[in-house]
Structures are given as structure tokens and as C-alpha cells.
């Protein structure tokens, strides 16, 4: 046995045998075996794994299918998102941002088709052109020609929405947001009884839901005996801006969202606590049904549409 250190050590084979060649490269000698199938593999074919060195075929067999990897990645991402401080608020902000990008693309490259497909006008509550889903889709739309519109709303969500979600819980917050947004569309619809010409005026109603969140925050803070003067002034100023002639702001949506958001928050407050969970669900459900029933008012009594012909 050699003691120079350059030859084989004790227990090692001195020469390659006829089986000591890579099964994929017959000209490559090796003593390394795949830990799974036992075949000889050269340095080019060795894949290091937690259980040892594997050949390429065994790596493919042990790898998860792409669908399973994608599913696992989605579950991990969902857990991280749900583990954040305000997942519903962030989801709403993301939805508004995605819709706004689609609106921008349509606005600059193909007209306002995306905005037209999502906006709401009382016209779509008429029996002849009934498209009730627009009362919901409108609450995620903004004016593509006015960047400050979406920036203000996203900032308001980030500033007030997160705190409100943490205060009342995720699903109660989501319910309140949807109720407020629907209330904003309802405010636009009911105004047609005062001004029938409003039937033809489309609105992008994300601000109605935002005003509902602000009003709900005001009600919650007031119930907690927190000083709400600054928030009340902010809300009043932003509501008042909509009454300035020439601003093209749907104050009806703001007012409808505020009223619906405030009532929803009041219902949550009087049914707070684990003992009243069922009552809370029934209360919000009943209020939602009232709003839905009001949205069908055009089927009972139409505005004076004859004025539109004058």
C-alpha cells in the first residue's frame, strides 16, 4: 500500500472495474452511485440533495409537478397576505390599482371601453337596460384622466382603512366597504327622482365607498370617545367640494356612501362582542337586503323621464 498520499488509501479500490462507468456517459469513470437507484453517475450527472447524490432521472421523478409547486406557492402567498396587518384593505387597494391600470390602457390606446364597462349610471337600473352589477363594479373605478382621484382614495384607505379593519375585523370591514360602495351607487340612483336628467350621467364610484369608510371611522371613534373634530372637518370639506359648480364630482355617491357606511358601523357597534355574532350577521344582512330592495325602486316608480324629452 502506498504511503505517499497520491495512491489509493486503505479500503479504496485501486482500479476502475467494468461497471464503474456513468450510465449516461460510458466513457466517464466513477465510483459514485445514485442514492436512490444505485446506478453509477459521473460528476456531470451528480445532483446533490438532502438525501445524498441523485442521478438526473431520479431528480425528475422526485420533483413535484409544476401544478403542485404553483399551488404550494399560492398557499404560501395567501398565508403571508392573510398574516399582514390589514389584508382586506391591501386587497381593495390592489384591486383599485389593477382596474385603474386597465382603465388607463384603454383610455390611451383604445378609448374608454374599460371604464364604460364598469361605471354606473341610473340608466342601468331602468327595467329596459337593467345591469345591476354595475352598482358594485363602480366602487372599484376611478377617473382615468385625473390621477389625484385614485391617489387620494388609496391614501385614505391606507390611512383610515387599515385602522378600521384592525378595529372591527376583516370580514366585517369587507362587508362595510361593499355596503358603503353600494350605498354610493344607490345615492346616485335615487337622485334621479329629484333630477331625471341624472339618469344618463355615469359615475365612477370608488369615492362613495371611501367616504363610507371615513364615516364609519368617525362613528367608531365617536363611540370610543375619541376626539373626532379633525376627521369631521376633513369629511365635511371633502363632501363640500362636491357641491362646487363645475367640479364634476358625484356628491350623491359621497353622501350615499357616508350614510350607508355610518349605519353599517352603528349596527356593528350595537352587536359587538362574541355573544352577538349571529345578531351582527343578521343585522348586516338585513341592512344589505334593504339597500338591494331600494335599488329596485325604478321597477316600482320611475322618475319623471318625460323631462328628458323636453
TAHU-V785201 format. One record per residue. N is the residue number from 1. PHI is phi in radians with two decimals (none if undefined). OMEGA is omega in whole degrees, -180 to 180 (999 if undefined). D_LAST is the distance of its C-alpha to the last C-alpha in whole Angstrom. Layout:
[[N & PHI & OMEGA & D_LAST] [N & PHI & OMEGA & D_LAST]]
//
This chain:
[[1 & none & -178 & 114] [2 & -1.31 & 177 & 113] [3 & -1.97 & -178 & 113] [4 & -1.36 & -179 & 111] [5 & 1.60 & -178 & 108] [6 & -1.65 & -178 & 107] [7 & -1.68 & 179 & 108] [8 & -1.15 & 179 & 106] [9 & -1.54 & -177 & 107] [10 & -1.09 & 179 & 108] [11 & 1.61 & 179 & 106] [12 & -1.63 & 176 & 104] [13 & -1.36 & -175 & 105] [14 & -1.39 & -177 & 107] [15 & -2.39 & 177 & 105] [16 & -1.26 & 176 & 102] [17 & -1.61 & -179 & 103] [18 & -1.16 & 180 & 101] [19 & -1.64 & -176 & 99] [20 & -1.56 & 177 & 98] [21 & -2.27 & -179 & 95] [22 & -1.13 & -178 & 91] [23 & -1.22 & 178 & 90] [24 & -1.74 & 179 & 87] [25 & -2.28 & -174 & 89] [26 & -1.02 & -179 & 93] [27 & -1.55 & -179 & 94] [28 & -1.79 & 179 & 93] [29 & -1.48 & 179 & 96] [30 & -2.88 & 173 & 95] [31 & -1.83 & -175 & 96] [32 & -1.45 & 180 & 93] [33 & -1.97 & 174 & 91] [34 & -1.14 & -177 & 88] [35 & -1.22 & -177 & 88] [36 & -1.79 & -177 & 86] [37 & -1.84 & 177 & 87] [38 & 1.44 & 179 & 91] [39 & -1.41 & 180 & 90] [40 & -1.34 & 180 & 92] [41 & -2.34 & 179 & 89] [42 & -1.50 & -177 & 90] [43 & -1.09 & -179 & 88] [44 & -1.21 & -174 & 85] [45 & -1.78 & -177 & 84] [46 & -1.42 & 177 & 85] [47 & -2.15 & -178 & 82] [48 & -1.31 & 179 & 82] [49 & -2.35 & 178 & 81] [50 & -1.04 & -179 & 81] [51 & -1.75 & -179 & 84] [52 & 2.18 & -178 & 86] [53 & -1.54 & -180 & 85] [54 & -2.11 & 176 & 84] [55 & -1.44 & -178 & 83] [56 & -1.02 & -179 & 80] [57 & -1.14 & 180 & 80] [58 & -1.20 & 176 & 80] [59 & -1.09 & 179 & 78] [60 & -1.12 & -178 & 75] [61 & -1.22 & -179 & 76] [62 & -1.54 & 180 & 76] [63 & -1.23 & 178 & 73] [64 & -1.27 & 175 & 69] [65 & -1.04 & -178 & 67] [66 & -1.02 & -180 & 64] [67 & -1.12 & 179 & 62] [68 & -1.20 & 178 & 64] [69 & -1.12 & 179 & 64] [70 & -1.14 & 179 & 60] [71 & -1.11 & 180 & 60] [72 & -1.15 & 178 & 62] [73 & -1.09 & 178 & 61] [74 & -1.15 & 179 & 57] [75 & -1.15 & 179 & 59] [76 & -1.11 & 180 & 61] [77 & -1.10 & 179 & 57] [78 & -1.14 & 179 & 56] [79 & -1.10 & 179 & 58] [80 & -1.15 & 180 & 58] [81 & -1.12 & -179 & 55] [82 & -1.19 & 179 & 55] [83 & -1.47 & 179 & 58] [84 & -1.29 & -175 & 56] [85 & -1.27 & -179 & 55] [86 & -2.62 & -174 & 51] [87 & -1.11 & -179 & 50] [88 & -1.20 & 178 & 47] [89 & -1.06 & -180 & 46] [90 & -1.12 & 179 & 47] [91 & -1.16 & 178 & 46] [92 & -1.14 & 178 & 42] [93 & -1.08 & 179 & 43] [94 & -1.12 & 179 & 44] [95 & -1.09 & 179 & 41] [96 & -1.10 & -180 & 39] [97 & -1.16 & 179 & 41] [98 & -1.11 & 179 & 41] [99 & -1.07 & -180 & 37] [100 & -1.13 & 177 & 37] [101 & -1.10 & 177 & 39] [102 & -1.10 & 177 & 38] [103 & -1.10 & 180 & 34] [104 & -1.10 & 180 & 36] [105 & -1.05 & 177 & 38] [106 & -1.16 & -177 & 35] [107 & -1.15 & -175 & 33] [108 & -1.61 & -174 & 36] [109 & -2.09 & -176 & 37] [110 & -2.54 & -177 & 34] [111 & 1.46 & -177 & 31] [112 & -1.80 & -177 & 29] [113 & -1.08 & -179 & 30] [114 & -1.15 & 179 & 32] [115 & -1.10 & 179 & 29] [116 & -1.10 & -178 & 26] [117 & -1.30 & -174 & 29] [118 & -1.98 & -175 & 29] [119 & -1.21 & -180 & 26] [120 & -2.20 & 170 & 24] [121 & -2.40 & 179 & 20] [122 & -0.95 & 176 & 19] [123 & -0.91 & -176 & 18] [124 & -1.39 & 173 & 21] [125 & -1.77 & 176 & 22] [126 & -1.24 & -180 & 19] [127 & -1.00 & -177 & 22] [128 & -1.28 & -178 & 21] [129 & -2.36 & -171 & 22] [130 & -1.33 & 176 & 24] [131 & -2.38 & -171 & 26] [132 & -1.16 & -178 & 28] [133 & -1.10 & -180 & 30] [134 & -1.15 & 178 & 28] [135 & -1.18 & 178 & 28] [136 & -1.72 & -177 & 32] [137 & -1.10 & -178 & 32] [138 & -1.11 & -176 & 29] [139 & -1.31 & 177 & 32] [140 & -2.00 & -177 & 34] [141 & -1.92 & 178 & 32] [142 & -2.39 & 177 & 32] [143 & -1.31 & -178 & 30] [144 & -1.22 & -179 & 32] [145 & -1.64 & -177 & 32] [146 & -2.36 & -174 & 33] [147 & -1.11 & -178 & 37] [148 & -1.10 & 180 & 37] [149 & -1.04 & -178 & 34] [150 & -1.29 & -180 & 37] [151 & -1.11 & 179 & 40] [152 & -1.12 & -177 & 39] [153 & -1.16 & 179 & 38] [154 & -1.16 & 178 & 41] [155 & -1.15 & 179 & 43] [156 & -1.12 & 177 & 42] [157 & -1.11 & -179 & 43] [158 & -1.13 & -175 & 46] [159 & -1.40 & -174 & 47] [160 & -1.86 & -177 & 45] [161 & -1.09 & -179 & 45] [162 & -1.08 & -179 & 48] [163 & -1.13 & -180 & 50] [164 & -1.17 & 178 & 47] [165 & -1.10 & 179 & 48] [166 & -1.16 & -177 & 52] [167 & -1.34 & -172 & 51] [168 & -1.88 & -180 & 50] [169 & 1.80 & -172 & 51] [170 & -1.12 & -171 & 49] [171 & -1.32 & 174 & 48] [172 & -1.15 & 179 & 46] [173 & -1.16 & 178 & 45] [174 & -1.08 & 178 & 43] [175 & -1.07 & -180 & 42] [176 & -1.11 & -179 & 40] [177 & -1.09 & -179 & 39] [178 & -1.16 & 178 & 37] [179 & -1.11 & -180 & 36] [180 & -1.12 & 179 & 35] [181 & -1.10 & 178 & 33] [182 & -1.15 & 177 & 31] [183 & -1.09 & 176 & 30] [184 & -1.11 & 177 & 28] [185 & -1.11 & 179 & 26] [186 & -1.14 & 177 & 26] [187 & -1.08 & 177 & 25] [188 & -1.13 & -179 & 22] [189 & -1.15 & -176 & 21] [190 & -1.18 & 178 & 21] [191 & -1.12 & 179 & 19] [192 & -1.12 & 176 & 16] [193 & -1.23 & 177 & 16] [194 & -1.53 & -180 & 16] [195 & -2.25 & -177 & 13] [196 & -1.02 & 178 & 11] [197 & -1.11 & 180 & 11] [198 & -1.20 & 179 & 14] [199 & -1.01 & -175 & 15] [200 & -1.64 & -175 & 15] [201 & -1.60 & 179 & 17] [202 & -1.41 & 178 & 21] [203 & -2.33 & 170 & 24] [204 & -1.84 & -161 & 27] [205 & -1.79 & 179 & 29] [206 & -1.07 & -177 & 32] [207 & -1.13 & 178 & 32] [208 & -1.05 & 178 & 31] [209 & -1.16 & 180 & 34] [210 & -1.11 & 178 & 36] [211 & -1.11 & 175 & 35] [212 & -1.13 & 177 & 36] [213 & -1.12 & 179 & 39] [214 & -1.13 & 180 & 40] [215 & -1.14 & 178 & 39] [216 & -1.12 & 177 & 41] [217 & -1.09 & 178 & 44] [218 & -1.06 & -179 & 43] [219 & -1.13 & -179 & 44] [220 & -1.14 & 180 & 47] [221 & -1.17 & 179 & 48] [222 & -1.13 & 178 & 48] [223 & -1.17 & 179 & 49] [224 & -1.50 & 179 & 52] [225 & 1.07 & 174 & 53] [226 & -1.64 & 178 & 52] [227 & -1.14 & -176 & 51] [228 & -1.95 & -176 & 47] [229 & -1.04 & -177 & 46] [230 & -1.12 & 179 & 46] [231 & -1.19 & 179 & 43] [232 & -1.11 & 179 & 41] [233 & -1.15 & 178 & 41] [234 & -1.05 & -179 & 40] [235 & -1.15 & -180 & 37] [236 & -1.13 & -180 & 36] [237 & -1.11 & -178 & 36] [238 & -1.17 & 175 & 34] [239 & -1.20 & -179 & 31] [240 & -1.15 & 180 & 31] [241 & -1.02 & -179 & 30] [242 & -1.15 & -180 & 27] [243 & -1.56 & 179 & 26] [244 & -1.25 & -179 & 26] [245 & -1.03 & 176 & 23] [246 & 1.53 & -178 & 23] [247 & -1.41 & -180 & 26] [248 & 0.99 & 178 & 23] [249 & -1.87 & -179 & 25] [250 & -1.41 & -180 & 24] [251 & -1.12 & 178 & 25] [252 & -1.08 & 178 & 24] [253 & -1.18 & 179 & 26] [254 & -1.09 & -178 & 29] [255 & -1.17 & 179 & 29] [256 & -1.11 & 178 & 29] [257 & -1.13 & 178 & 32] [258 & -1.07 & -178 & 34] [259 & -1.11 & -179 & 33] [260 & -1.14 & 179 & 34] [261 & -1.13 & -180 & 37] [262 & -1.16 & 179 & 38] [263 & -1.15 & 179 & 38] [264 & -1.07 & 179 & 40] [265 & -1.17 & 178 & 43] [266 & -1.08 & 178 & 43] [267 & -1.11 & 178 & 44] [268 & -1.16 & -178 & 46] [269 & -1.22 & -177 & 48] [270 & -1.38 & 177 & 49] [271 & -2.12 & -178 & 50] [272 & -1.30 & -179 & 52] [273 & 1.86 & -177 & 56] [274 & -1.10 & -178 & 57] [275 & -1.24 & -176 & 58] [276 & -1.90 & -178 & 54] [277 & -1.05 & -180 & 53] [278 & -1.13 & 178 & 52] [279 & -1.08 & -180 & 50] [280 & -1.11 & 180 & 48] [281 & -1.12 & -180 & 47] [282 & -1.13 & -178 & 46] [283 & -1.12 & 179 & 44] [284 & -1.15 & 178 & 42] [285 & -1.11 & 180 & 41] [286 & -1.13 & 179 & 40] [287 & -1.13 & 177 & 38] [288 & -1.09 & 179 & 37] [289 & -1.14 & 177 & 36] [290 & -1.10 & 179 & 34] [291 & -1.11 & 179 & 32] [292 & -1.10 & 178 & 31] [293 & -1.10 & 178 & 30] [294 & -1.14 & -180 & 28] [295 & -1.18 & 177 & 26] [296 & -1.69 & -177 & 26] [297 & -1.08 & -179 & 24] [298 & -1.12 & 178 & 21] [299 & -1.36 & -180 & 23] [300 & -1.74 & -179 & 23] [301 & -2.57 & 179 & 20] [302 & -1.42 & 171 & 17] [303 & -1.10 & -180 & 14] [304 & -1.34 & -176 & 11] [305 & -1.21 & 178 & 9] [306 & -1.09 & 179 & 7] [307 & -1.13 & 180 & 5] [308 & -1.19 & -179 & 5] [309 & -1.54 & -177 & 4] [310 & -1.41 & 999 & 0]]
//
